[in-house]
């Protein structure tokens, strides 16, 4: 019985390792300084109102494709964790992964490879950037993916047949001021830099 207890303890500690990496293939995934962001992709910048969407603060970072691979450039988990929500519907496809008291969000992704409830590993792709055909269809404004680190539990949503694996949503369009942003989100670049210092 003791052996079983320690085995389960070991498995749970491995399953939720706190080893963090940049979520794309770059030379050194421990160096977030290598990430390239879109022109309006920084954390916390004010986004203008659009039809049906109020002005809000950007809750994550928009990461540019790290190279010229327009066929299958992978998106990788930033840390080991459990996949708790998948939305697979074109340009707003999204994966949410739960870690030790944090949640990461990967949006504007294609060809989602992970399954609901499975443990995602930082070296195994969960999705990819849009390819050329998808960018021509949805617009080249999606030539990036949106990445968030949430410190507030995602919003539980009603299950639907349209999105059978989507159980959670983010606060992405609900952060209208600095306080609401800080209560719910971490700045990914600052977080990654802090992790590097603490190695």
Backbone as JSON Lines, residues from 0, in Angstrom:
{"i":0,"aa":"X","n":[0.82,-1.19,0.0],"ca":[0.0,0.0,0.0],"c":[0.87,1.26,0.0]}
{"i":1,"aa":"X","n":[1.94,1.23,0.82],"ca":[2.85,2.38,0.85],"c":[3.49,2.61,-0.51]}
{"i":2,"aa":"X","n":[3.88,1.51,-1.15],"ca":[4.5,1.61,-2.47],"c":[3.54,2.24,-3.47]}
{"i":3,"aa":"X","n":[2.28,1.84,-3.44],"ca":[1.27,2.4,-4.33],"c":[1.1,3.9,-4.06]}
{"i":4,"aa":"X","n":[1.06,4.29,-2.78],"ca":[0.92,5.69,-2.42],"c":[2.07,6.52,-2.99]}
{"i":5,"aa":"X","n":[3.31,6.06,-2.79],"ca":[4.47,6.81,-3.28],"c":[4.53,6.82,-4.81]}
{"i":6,"aa":"X","n":[4.08,5.74,-5.43],"ca":[4.04,5.69,-6.89],"c":[3.05,6.73,-7.42]}
{"i":7,"aa":"X","n":[1.86,6.8,-6.81],"ca":[0.87,7.79,-7.22],"c":[1.36,9.21,-6.96]}
{"i":8,"aa":"X","n":[2.03,9.42,-5.84],"ca":[2.59,10.72,-5.52],"c":[3.63,11.13,-6.57]}
{"i":9,"aa":"X","n":[4.5,10.19,-6.96],"ca":[5.51,10.46,-7.97],"c":[4.87,10.79,-9.31]}
{"i":10,"aa":"X","n":[3.87,9.99,-9.71],"ca":[3.2,10.22,-11.0],"c":[2.54,11.58,-11.02]}
{"i":11,"aa":"X","n":[1.85,11.96,-9.93],"ca":[1.19,13.27,-9.91],"c":[2.2,14.4,-9.94]}
{"i":12,"aa":"X","n":[3.35,14.23,-9.31],"ca":[4.36,15.3,-9.34],"c":[4.97,15.42,-10.72]}
{"i":13,"aa":"X","n":[5.14,14.29,-11.41],"ca":[5.67,14.33,-12.78],"c":[4.63,14.93,-13.71]}
{"i":14,"aa":"X","n":[3.36,14.53,-13.52],"ca":[2.3,15.0,-14.41],"c":[2.12,16.5,-14.34]}
{"i":15,"aa":"X","n":[2.47,17.11,-13.24],"ca":[2.31,18.55,-13.12],"c":[3.63,19.22,-12.77]}
{"i":16,"aa":"X","n":[4.63,18.88,-13.54],"ca":[5.96,19.47,-13.38],"c":[5.87,20.98,-13.58]}
{"i":17,"aa":"X","n":[6.7,21.71,-12.89],"ca":[6.71,23.17,-13.03],"c":[7.84,23.64,-13.93]}
{"i":18,"aa":"X","n":[8.24,22.84,-14.88],"ca":[9.29,23.22,-15.82],"c":[8.63,23.91,-17.02]}
{"i":19,"aa":"X","n":[8.91,25.21,-17.19],"ca":[8.24,26.02,-18.2],"c":[9.14,26.28,-19.4]}
{"i":20,"aa":"X","n":[8.52,26.35,-20.57],"ca":[9.22,26.57,-21.84],"c":[8.41,27.53,-22.71]}
{"i":21,"aa":"X","n":[9.09,28.23,-23.62],"ca":[8.37,29.0,-24.64],"c":[7.54,28.02,-25.46]}
{"i":22,"aa":"X","n":[6.33,28.41,-25.89],"ca":[5.43,27.47,-26.54],"c":[5.64,27.27,-28.05]}
{"i":23,"aa":"X","n":[6.82,27.63,-28.54],"ca":[7.15,27.42,-29.95],"c":[8.57,26.88,-30.04]}
{"i":24,"aa":"X","n":[8.9,26.34,-31.22],"ca":[10.25,25.8,-31.43],"c":[11.2,26.94,-31.77]}
{"i":25,"aa":"X","n":[11.99,27.3,-30.79],"ca":[13.05,28.29,-30.98],"c":[14.34,27.65,-30.49]}
{"i":26,"aa":"X","n":[15.47,28.3,-30.75],"ca":[16.77,27.71,-30.4],"c":[16.84,27.29,-28.94]}
{"i":27,"aa":"X","n":[16.41,28.19,-28.04],"ca":[16.42,27.9,-26.61],"c":[15.05,28.22,-26.05]}
{"i":28,"aa":"X","n":[14.24,27.22,-25.8],"ca":[12.87,27.43,-25.33],"c":[12.81,27.97,-23.9]}
{"i":29,"aa":"X","n":[13.95,28.04,-23.23],"ca":[14.01,28.64,-21.9],"c":[14.26,30.15,-21.97]}
{"i":30,"aa":"X","n":[14.49,30.66,-23.17],"ca":[14.8,32.08,-23.36],"c":[13.65,32.76,-24.09]}
{"i":31,"aa":"X","n":[12.7,33.31,-23.32],"ca":[11.54,33.97,-23.91],"c":[11.93,35.22,-24.7]}
{"i":32,"aa":"X","n":[13.14,35.71,-24.5],"ca":[13.62,36.85,-25.28],"c":[13.72,36.54,-26.76]}
{"i":33,"aa":"X","n":[13.72,35.26,-27.12],"ca":[13.77,34.87,-28.52],"c":[12.4,34.92,-29.2]}
{"i":34,"aa":"X","n":[11.33,35.06,-28.42],"ca":[9.99,35.11,-29.0],"c":[9.79,36.43,-29.74]}
{"i":35,"aa":"X","n":[9.16,36.36,-30.89],"ca":[8.82,37.55,-31.68],"c":[7.31,37.73,-31.6]}
{"i":36,"aa":"X","n":[6.88,38.96,-31.27],"ca":[5.46,39.26,-31.16],"c":[4.99,40.09,-32.34]}
{"i":37,"aa":"X","n":[3.69,40.03,-32.6],"ca":[3.12,40.87,-33.65],"c":[3.17,42.33,-33.21]}
{"i":38,"aa":"X","n":[2.9,43.22,-34.14],"ca":[2.99,44.66,-33.86],"c":[2.07,45.09,-32.72]}
{"i":39,"aa":"X","n":[0.89,44.48,-32.63],"ca":[-0.04,44.83,-31.54],"c":[-0.25,43.62,-30.61]}
{"i":40,"aa":"X","n":[0.8,42.8,-30.48],"ca":[0.66,41.55,-29.74],"c":[1.2,41.56,-28.32]}
{"i":41,"aa":"X","n":[1.57,42.71,-27.79],"ca":[2.12,42.76,-26.43],"c":[1.01,42.6,-25.39]}
{"i":42,"aa":"X","n":[1.4,42.12,-24.23],"ca":[0.48,41.95,-23.1],"c":[0.06,43.31,-22.57]}
{"i":43,"aa":"X","n":[-1.24,43.45,-22.27],"ca":[-1.74,44.64,-21.58],"c":[-2.03,45.84,-22.44]}
{"i":44,"aa":"X","n":[-1.76,45.78,-23.75],"ca":[-2.06,46.95,-24.57],"c":[-3.57,47.05,-24.79]}
{"i":45,"aa":"X","n":[-4.04,48.28,-24.97],"ca":[-5.48,48.48,-25.18],"c":[-5.83,48.14,-26.61]}
{"i":46,"aa":"X","n":[-6.84,47.28,-26.76],"ca":[-7.37,46.92,-28.07],"c":[-8.6,47.77,-28.35]}
{"i":47,"aa":"X","n":[-8.69,48.29,-29.56],"ca":[-9.82,49.13,-29.95],"c":[-11.11,48.32,-30.01]}
{"i":48,"aa":"X","n":[-12.22,49.02,-29.79],"ca":[-13.54,48.38,-29.93],"c":[-13.77,48.02,-31.39]}
{"i":49,"aa":"X","n":[-14.45,46.88,-31.6],"ca":[-14.84,46.44,-32.93],"c":[-16.33,46.08,-32.86]}
{"i":50,"aa":"X","n":[-16.98,45.9,-33.98],"ca":[-18.41,45.54,-33.92],"c":[-18.64,44.32,-33.02]}
{"i":51,"aa":"X","n":[-19.44,44.51,-31.98],"ca":[-19.78,43.43,-31.06],"c":[-18.74,43.16,-29.98]}
{"i":52,"aa":"X","n":[-17.59,43.85,-30.03],"ca":[-16.52,43.62,-29.05],"c":[-16.09,44.97,-28.47]}
{"i":53,"aa":"X","n":[-16.23,45.15,-27.15],"ca":[-15.83,46.43,-26.55],"c":[-14.31,46.56,-26.48]}
{"i":54,"aa":"X","n":[-13.85,47.78,-26.29],"ca":[-12.42,48.01,-26.06],"c":[-12.01,47.24,-24.81]}
{"i":55,"aa":"X","n":[-10.81,46.65,-24.85],"ca":[-10.35,45.83,-23.73],"c":[-8.82,45.78,-23.74]}
{"i":56,"aa":"X","n":[-8.24,45.27,-22.66],"ca":[-6.8,45.1,-22.59],"c":[-6.43,43.71,-23.11]}
{"i":57,"aa":"X","n":[-5.31,43.63,-23.81],"ca":[-4.86,42.36,-24.38],"c":[-4.36,41.46,-23.26]}
{"i":58,"aa":"X","n":[-4.95,40.29,-23.13],"ca":[-4.71,39.42,-21.98],"c":[-3.55,38.45,-22.15]}
{"i":59,"aa":"X","n":[-2.93,38.46,-23.29],"ca":[-1.8,37.56,-23.53],"c":[-0.81,38.19,-24.47]}
{"i":60,"aa":"X","n":[-0.1,37.34,-25.21],"ca":[0.83,37.81,-26.24],"c":[0.5,37.09,-27.54]}
{"i":61,"aa":"X","n":[0.71,37.77,-28.65],"ca":[0.51,37.18,-29.97],"c":[1.88,36.83,-30.54]}
{"i":62,"aa":"X","n":[2.16,35.54,-30.58],"ca":[3.48,35.05,-30.95],"c":[3.56,34.79,-32.45]}
{"i":63,"aa":"X","n":[4.55,35.41,-33.07],"ca":[4.77,35.2,-34.5],"c":[5.33,33.81,-34.76]}
{"i":64,"aa":"X","n":[5.08,33.34,-35.95],"ca":[5.67,32.08,-36.43],"c":[7.19,32.22,-36.34]}
{"i":65,"aa":"X","n":[7.89,31.26,-35.73],"ca":[9.34,31.42,-35.51],"c":[10.21,31.25,-36.76]}
{"i":66,"aa":"X","n":[9.65,30.78,-37.83],"ca":[10.44,30.59,-39.06],"c":[9.57,30.77,-40.28]}
{"i":67,"aa":"X","n":[9.95,30.11,-41.36],"ca":[9.2,30.24,-42.61],"c":[8.39,28.99,-42.94]}
{"i":68,"aa":"X","n":[8.14,28.15,-41.95],"ca":[7.37,26.93,-42.15],"c":[5.88,27.28,-42.18]}
{"i":69,"aa":"X","n":[5.31,27.31,-43.38],"ca":[3.89,27.63,-43.54],"c":[3.06,26.38,-43.81]}
{"i":70,"aa":"X","n":[3.59,25.22,-43.42],"ca":[2.83,23.98,-43.58],"c":[2.46,23.38,-42.23]}
{"i":71,"aa":"X","n":[3.44,23.22,-41.34],"ca":[3.16,22.5,-40.09],"c":[4.0,22.99,-38.91]}
{"i":72,"aa":"X","n":[4.12,24.32,-38.76],"ca":[4.88,24.88,-37.64],"c":[4.16,24.55,-36.33]}
{"i":73,"aa":"X","n":[4.8,23.79,-35.41],"ca":[4.09,23.32,-34.22],"c":[3.89,24.38,-33.14]}
{"i":74,"aa":"X","n":[2.81,24.2,-32.39],"ca":[2.54,24.93,-31.15],"c":[2.7,23.9,-30.03]}
{"i":75,"aa":"X","n":[3.5,24.26,-29.02],"ca":[3.86,23.31,-27.95],"c":[3.34,23.79,-26.6]}
{"i":76,"aa":"X","n":[3.01,22.87,-25.7],"ca":[2.62,23.28,-24.35],"c":[3.79,23.98,-23.65]}
{"i":77,"aa":"X","n":[3.48,25.0,-22.87],"ca":[4.52,25.72,-22.14],"c":[4.99,24.95,-20.91]}
{"i":78,"aa":"X","n":[4.16,24.04,-20.45],"ca":[4.47,23.25,-19.26],"c":[3.6,22.0,-19.28]}
{"i":79,"aa":"X","n":[4.03,20.97,-18.6],"ca":[3.2,19.77,-18.52],"c":[1.91,20.1,-17.79]}
{"i":80,"aa":"X","n":[0.8,19.57,-18.27],"ca":[-0.48,19.82,-17.62],"c":[-1.6,19.06,-18.28]}
{"i":81,"aa":"X","n":[-2.79,19.21,-17.73],"ca":[-3.97,18.48,-18.21],"c":[-4.8,19.34,-19.15]}
{"i":82,"aa":"X","n":[-5.16,18.79,-20.3],"ca":[-6.01,19.48,-21.27],"c":[-7.44,19.48,-20.73]}
{"i":83,"aa":"X","n":[-7.99,20.68,-20.48],"ca":[-9.33,20.75,-19.87],"c":[-10.39,21.31,-20.81]}
{"i":84,"aa":"X","n":[-9.99,21.88,-21.95],"ca":[-10.98,22.44,-22.87],"c":[-10.38,22.55,-24.26]}
{"i":85,"aa":"X","n":[-11.18,22.19,-25.26],"ca":[-10.76,22.3,-26.66],"c":[-11.9,22.9,-27.46]}
{"i":86,"aa":"X","n":[-11.6,23.96,-28.17],"ca":[-12.55,24.56,-29.11],"c":[-11.91,24.44,-30.48]}
{"i":87,"aa":"X","n":[-12.55,23.72,-31.38],"ca":[-11.94,23.44,-32.68],"c":[-12.85,23.95,-33.79]}
{"i":88,"aa":"X","n":[-12.8,25.25,-34.03],"ca":[-13.71,25.83,-35.02],"c":[-13.07,26.99,-35.78]}
{"i":89,"aa":"X","n":[-12.15,26.66,-36.63],"ca":[-11.58,27.67,-37.5],"c":[-10.65,28.63,-36.8]}
{"i":90,"aa":"X","n":[-10.76,29.94,-37.12],"ca":[-9.74,30.89,-36.65],"c":[-9.7,31.08,-35.14]}
{"i":91,"aa":"X","n":[-10.76,30.71,-34.43],"ca":[-10.78,30.91,-32.98],"c":[-10.6,29.6,-32.21]}
{"i":92,"aa":"X","n":[-10.07,28.59,-32.89],"ca":[-9.79,27.32,-32.23],"c":[-8.86,27.58,-31.04]}
{"i":93,"aa":"X","n":[-9.08,26.82,-29.96],"ca":[-8.41,27.13,-28.7],"c":[-8.2,25.87,-27.87]}
{"i":94,"aa":"X","n":[-7.07,25.82,-27.17],"ca":[-6.78,24.75,-26.21],"c":[-6.48,25.42,-24.87]}
{"i":95,"aa":"X","n":[-7.05,24.89,-23.79],"ca":[-6.74,25.37,-22.44],"c":[-6.15,24.2,-21.65]}
{"i":96,"aa":"X","n":[-5.0,24.45,-21.02],"ca":[-4.3,23.43,-20.24],"c":[-4.17,23.9,-18.8]}
{"i":97,"aa":"X","n":[-4.49,23.0,-17.86],"ca":[-4.39,23.3,-16.43],"c":[-3.06,22.82,-15.89]}
{"i":98,"aa":"X","n":[-2.39,23.7,-15.12],"ca":[-1.11,23.38,-14.49],"c":[-1.29,23.5,-12.97]}
{"i":99,"aa":"X","n":[-0.25,23.67,-12.23],"ca":[-0.33,23.83,-10.77],"c":[-0.84,25.23,-10.42]}
{"i":100,"aa":"X","n":[-2.15,25.41,-10.38],"ca":[-2.72,26.7,-10.02],"c":[-2.65,27.75,-11.11]}
{"i":101,"aa":"X","n":[-2.23,27.36,-12.31],"ca":[-2.21,28.26,-13.47],"c":[-2.84,27.54,-14.65]}
{"i":102,"aa":"X","n":[-3.25,28.33,-15.65],"ca":[-3.83,27.77,-16.86],"c":[-3.21,28.48,-18.05]}
{"i":103,"aa":"X","n":[-2.86,27.72,-19.09],"ca":[-2.34,28.33,-20.32],"c":[-3.38,28.17,-21.43]}
{"i":104,"aa":"X","n":[-3.41,29.18,-22.3],"ca":[-4.38,29.23,-23.39],"c":[-3.62,29.39,-24.7]}
{"i":105,"aa":"X","n":[-4.03,28.64,-25.7],"ca":[-3.42,28.65,-27.03],"c":[-4.57,28.86,-28.02]}
{"i":106,"aa":"X","n":[-4.62,30.03,-28.67],"ca":[-5.76,30.34,-29.54],"c":[-5.27,30.75,-30.92]}
{"i":107,"aa":"X","n":[-6.14,30.61,-31.92],"ca":[-5.83,30.79,-33.34],"c":[-4.85,29.7,-33.77]}
{"i":108,"aa":"X","n":[-5.2,28.46,-33.46],"ca":[-4.36,27.3,-33.79],"c":[-5.15,26.35,-34.69]}
{"i":109,"aa":"X","n":[-4.45,25.45,-35.35],"ca":[-5.09,24.5,-36.27],"c":[-4.61,23.09,-35.97]}
{"i":110,"aa":"X","n":[-5.33,22.12,-36.53],"ca":[-4.93,20.71,-36.45],"c":[-4.62,20.31,-35.01]}
{"i":111,"aa":"X","n":[-5.59,20.53,-34.11],"ca":[-5.39,20.22,-32.69],"c":[-5.15,18.73,-32.52]}
{"i":112,"aa":"X","n":[-4.02,18.41,-31.87],"ca":[-3.59,17.02,-31.74],"c":[-3.88,16.41,-30.37]}
{"i":113,"aa":"X","n":[-4.07,17.25,-29.36],"ca":[-4.3,16.73,-28.01],"c":[-5.77,16.37,-27.83]}
{"i":114,"aa":"X","n":[-6.02,15.57,-26.82],"ca":[-7.38,15.12,-26.49],"c":[-7.76,15.64,-25.11]}
{"i":115,"aa":"X","n":[-9.05,15.86,-24.93],"ca":[-9.57,16.32,-23.66],"c":[-9.21,15.32,-22.55]}
{"i":116,"aa":"X","n":[-8.68,15.83,-21.44],"ca":[-8.34,15.0,-20.29],"c":[-6.94,14.42,-20.3]}
{"i":117,"aa":"X","n":[-6.25,14.5,-21.43],"ca":[-4.91,13.91,-21.46],"c":[-3.87,14.87,-20.9]}
{"i":118,"aa":"X","n":[-2.72,14.32,-20.54],"ca":[-1.61,15.13,-20.04],"c":[-0.77,15.58,-21.23]}
{"i":119,"aa":"X","n":[-0.63,16.89,-21.36],"ca":[0.18,17.48,-22.43],"c":[1.62,17.6,-21.95]}
{"i":120,"aa":"X","n":[2.56,17.27,-22.82],"ca":[3.99,17.32,-22.51],"c":[4.65,18.43,-23.32]}
{"i":121,"aa":"X","n":[5.55,19.2,-22.73],"ca":[6.15,20.34,-23.42],"c":[6.88,20.03,-24.73]}
{"i":122,"aa":"X","n":[7.28,18.77,-24.92],"ca":[8.01,18.43,-26.15],"c":[7.1,17.88,-27.25]}
{"i":123,"aa":"X","n":[5.81,17.72,-26.95],"ca":[4.87,17.11,-27.9],"c":[3.87,18.16,-28.38]}
{"i":124,"aa":"X","n":[3.83,18.45,-29.69],"ca":[2.92,19.49,-30.2],"c":[1.46,19.21,-29.84]}
{"i":125,"aa":"X","n":[0.73,20.28,-29.52],"ca":[-0.71,20.17,-29.28],"c":[-1.5,20.67,-30.47]}
{"i":126,"aa":"X","n":[-0.85,21.44,-31.35],"ca":[-1.52,22.02,-32.51],"c":[-0.42,22.6,-33.41]}
{"i":127,"aa":"X","n":[-0.84,23.42,-34.36],"ca":[0.13,24.09,-35.24],"c":[-0.39,25.47,-35.6]}
{"i":128,"aa":"X","n":[0.51,26.29,-36.13],"ca":[0.11,27.58,-36.69],"c":[-0.74,27.31,-37.94]}
{"i":129,"aa":"X","n":[-1.51,28.31,-38.36],"ca":[-2.27,28.17,-39.61],"c":[-1.31,28.04,-40.78]}
{"i":130,"aa":"X","n":[-1.69,27.21,-41.75],"ca":[-0.88,27.07,-42.96],"c":[-1.33,28.12,-43.99]}
{"i":131,"aa":"X","n":[-0.67,28.14,-45.13],"ca":[-0.95,29.17,-46.14],"c":[-2.41,29.14,-46.58]}
{"i":132,"aa":"X","n":[-2.96,27.96,-46.84],"ca":[-4.36,27.87,-47.28],"c":[-5.32,28.42,-46.22]}
{"i":133,"aa":"X","n":[-5.07,28.11,-44.96],"ca":[-5.93,28.6,-43.88],"c":[-5.81,30.11,-43.72]}
{"i":134,"aa":"X","n":[-4.6,30.64,-43.87],"ca":[-4.41,32.09,-43.78],"c":[-5.12,32.79,-44.93]}
{"i":135,"aa":"X","n":[-5.08,32.2,-46.12],"ca":[-5.81,32.78,-47.26],"c":[-7.31,32.76,-46.99]}
{"i":136,"aa":"X","n":[-7.79,31.75,-46.3],"ca":[-9.22,31.63,-45.99],"c":[-9.66,32.56,-44.86]}
{"i":137,"aa":"X","n":[-8.9,32.57,-43.74],"ca":[-9.31,33.32,-42.55],"c":[-8.72,34.73,-42.48]}
{"i":138,"aa":"X","n":[-7.66,34.97,-43.22],"ca":[-7.0,36.27,-43.19],"c":[-5.61,36.18,-42.59]}
{"i":139,"aa":"X","n":[-4.7,36.94,-43.16],"ca":[-3.3,36.88,-42.72],"c":[-3.09,37.56,-41.37]}
{"i":140,"aa":"X","n":[-4.13,38.22,-40.85],"ca":[-4.04,38.76,-39.48],"c":[-3.88,37.64,-38.46]}
{"i":141,"aa":"X","n":[-4.18,36.39,-38.87],"ca":[-4.04,35.24,-37.98],"c":[-2.69,34.54,-38.15]}
{"i":142,"aa":"X","n":[-1.7,35.24,-38.71],"ca":[-0.37,34.63,-38.86],"c":[0.41,34.76,-37.55]}
{"i":143,"aa":"X","n":[-0.18,34.22,-36.49],"ca":[0.4,34.19,-35.14],"c":[-0.49,33.25,-34.33]}
{"i":144,"aa":"X","n":[-0.13,33.0,-33.08],"ca":[-1.12,32.42,-32.18],"c":[-1.1,33.2,-30.87]}
{"i":145,"aa":"X","n":[-2.26,33.25,-30.24],"ca":[-2.46,34.01,-29.01],"c":[-2.19,33.09,-27.83]}
{"i":146,"aa":"X","n":[-1.34,33.55,-26.9],"ca":[-0.94,32.74,-25.75],"c":[-1.21,33.52,-24.47]}
{"i":147,"aa":"X","n":[-1.85,32.87,-23.5],"ca":[-2.16,33.48,-22.21],"c":[-1.69,32.59,-21.07]}
{"i":148,"aa":"X","n":[-1.37,33.22,-19.95],"ca":[-1.18,32.51,-18.68],"c":[-2.17,33.1,-17.69]}
{"i":149,"aa":"X","n":[-3.14,32.28,-17.29],"ca":[-4.19,32.73,-16.38],"c":[-3.87,32.28,-14.96]}
{"i":150,"aa":"X","n":[-4.12,33.18,-14.0],"ca":[-4.01,32.79,-12.6],"c":[-5.39,32.65,-11.96]}
{"i":151,"aa":"X","n":[-6.42,33.05,-12.68],"ca":[-7.81,32.83,-12.24],"c":[-8.36,31.65,-13.04]}
{"i":152,"aa":"X","n":[-9.1,30.78,-12.37],"ca":[-9.68,29.62,-13.04],"c":[-10.52,30.1,-14.23]}
{"i":153,"aa":"X","n":[-10.41,29.42,-15.38],"ca":[-11.22,29.81,-16.53],"c":[-12.72,29.74,-16.21]}
{"i":154,"aa":"X","n":[-13.5,30.43,-17.02],"ca":[-14.95,30.47,-16.83],"c":[-15.56,29.16,-17.32]}
{"i":155,"aa":"X","n":[-16.27,28.46,-16.43],"ca":[-16.95,27.23,-16.84],"c":[-18.16,27.61,-17.69]}
{"i":156,"aa":"X","n":[-18.3,26.96,-18.85],"ca":[-19.41,27.29,-19.74],"c":[-20.29,26.06,-19.96]}
{"i":157,"aa":"X","n":[-21.51,26.32,-20.4],"ca":[-22.47,25.25,-20.67],"c":[-21.98,24.4,-21.84]}
{"i":158,"aa":"X","n":[-22.01,23.09,-21.65],"ca":[-21.6,22.16,-22.71],"c":[-22.57,22.26,-23.88]}
{"i":159,"aa":"X","n":[-22.06,22.15,-25.1],"ca":[-22.92,22.17,-26.29],"c":[-22.48,21.11,-27.28]}
{"i":160,"aa":"X","n":[-23.42,20.68,-28.11],"ca":[-23.1,19.69,-29.15],"c":[-22.22,20.29,-30.24]}
{"i":161,"aa":"X","n":[-22.28,21.61,-30.4],"ca":[-21.47,22.28,-31.43],"c":[-19.99,22.18,-31.08]}
{"i":162,"aa":"X","n":[-19.67,22.37,-29.79],"ca":[-18.29,22.28,-29.3],"c":[-18.24,21.24,-28.18]}
{"i":163,"aa":"X","n":[-18.25,19.95,-28.5],"ca":[-18.38,18.92,-27.46],"c":[-17.23,18.86,-26.46]}
{"i":164,"aa":"X","n":[-16.05,19.37,-26.81],"ca":[-14.89,19.32,-25.9],"c":[-14.58,20.67,-25.27]}
{"i":165,"aa":"X","n":[-15.46,21.64,-25.48],"ca":[-15.23,22.97,-24.9],"c":[-16.02,23.1,-23.6]}
{"i":166,"aa":"X","n":[-15.29,23.24,-22.51],"ca":[-15.91,23.35,-21.19],"c":[-15.57,24.67,-20.5]}
{"i":167,"aa":"X","n":[-14.58,25.39,-21.03],"ca":[-14.14,26.63,-20.39],"c":[-13.9,27.73,-21.41]}
{"i":168,"aa":"X","n":[-14.02,28.96,-20.94],"ca":[-13.69,30.14,-21.73],"c":[-12.74,31.01,-20.9]}
{"i":169,"aa":"X","n":[-12.11,31.96,-21.56],"ca":[-11.19,32.86,-20.86],"c":[-11.88,34.19,-20.56]}
{"i":170,"aa":"X","n":[-11.13,35.1,-19.98],"ca":[-11.62,36.44,-19.68],"c":[-11.11,37.44,-20.73]}
{"i":171,"aa":"X","n":[-10.71,36.94,-21.89],"ca":[-9.99,37.76,-22.87],"c":[-10.72,39.04,-23.25]}
{"i":172,"aa":"X","n":[-12.03,39.03,-23.34],"ca":[-12.75,40.23,-23.74],"c":[-13.4,40.93,-22.55]}
{"i":173,"aa":"X","n":[-13.03,40.52,-21.33],"ca":[-13.65,41.06,-20.12],"c":[-12.7,41.88,-19.26]}
{"i":174,"aa":"X","n":[-11.48,42.1,-19.72],"ca":[-10.51,42.88,-18.95],"c":[-10.48,44.3,-19.5]}
{"i":175,"aa":"X","n":[-11.21,45.18,-18.82],"ca":[-11.34,46.56,-19.29],"c":[-10.36,47.52,-18.6]}
{"i":176,"aa":"X","n":[-9.75,47.07,-17.49],"ca":[-8.82,47.94,-16.77],"c":[-7.68,47.1,-16.2]}
{"i":177,"aa":"X","n":[-6.66,47.79,-15.7],"ca":[-5.46,47.13,-15.17],"c":[-5.78,46.16,-14.03]}
{"i":178,"aa":"X","n":[-6.7,46.56,-13.14],"ca":[-7.03,45.71,-12.0],"c":[-7.62,44.38,-12.43]}
{"i":179,"aa":"X","n":[-8.58,44.41,-13.36],"ca":[-9.19,43.16,-13.8],"c":[-8.18,42.3,-14.55]}
{"i":180,"aa":"X","n":[-7.25,42.93,-15.25],"ca":[-6.2,42.18,-15.95],"c":[-5.27,41.49,-14.95]}
{"i":181,"aa":"X","n":[-4.79,42.25,-13.96],"ca":[-3.85,41.7,-12.97],"c":[-4.48,40.62,-12.09]}
{"i":182,"aa":"X","n":[-5.78,40.75,-11.81],"ca":[-6.46,39.75,-10.99],"c":[-6.52,38.39,-11.68]}
{"i":183,"aa":"X","n":[-6.54,38.4,-13.0],"ca":[-6.81,37.16,-13.75],"c":[-5.63,36.62,-14.54]}
{"i":184,"aa":"X","n":[-4.67,37.47,-14.87],"ca":[-3.62,37.07,-15.81],"c":[-2.22,37.42,-15.32]}
{"i":185,"aa":"X","n":[-1.24,36.69,-15.86],"ca":[0.17,37.01,-15.7],"c":[0.71,37.47,-17.05]}
{"i":186,"aa":"X","n":[1.68,38.37,-17.01],"ca":[2.38,38.76,-18.23],"c":[3.29,37.6,-18.62]}
{"i":187,"aa":"X","n":[3.03,36.93,-19.75],"ca":[3.82,35.74,-20.09],"c":[5.33,35.98,-20.17]}
{"i":188,"aa":"X","n":[5.74,37.11,-20.75],"ca":[7.18,37.36,-20.88],"c":[7.83,37.56,-19.52]}
{"i":189,"aa":"X","n":[7.18,38.31,-18.63],"ca":[7.71,38.49,-17.28],"c":[7.73,37.16,-16.53]}
{"i":190,"aa":"X","n":[6.68,36.37,-16.71],"ca":[6.62,35.07,-16.04],"c":[7.76,34.18,-16.51]}
{"i":191,"aa":"X","n":[7.96,34.07,-17.82],"ca":[9.04,33.23,-18.35],"c":[10.4,33.73,-17.87]}
{"i":192,"aa":"X","n":[10.6,35.04,-17.86],"ca":[11.88,35.59,-17.38],"c":[12.09,35.26,-15.91]}
{"i":193,"aa":"X","n":[11.04,35.31,-15.11],"ca":[11.13,34.94,-13.7],"c":[11.47,33.48,-13.51]}
{"i":194,"aa":"X","n":[10.9,32.62,-14.37],"ca":[11.2,31.19,-14.3],"c":[12.67,30.94,-14.61]}
{"i":195,"aa":"X","n":[13.19,31.69,-15.57],"ca":[14.59,31.51,-15.97],"c":[15.53,31.91,-14.83]}
{"i":196,"aa":"X","n":[15.18,33.01,-14.15],"ca":[15.98,33.48,-13.03],"c":[15.97,32.45,-11.91]}
{"i":197,"aa":"X","n":[14.81,31.79,-11.72],"ca":[14.65,30.85,-10.61],"c":[15.14,29.44,-10.92]}
{"i":198,"aa":"X","n":[15.7,29.19,-12.08],"ca":[16.17,27.84,-12.44],"c":[17.28,27.39,-11.5]}
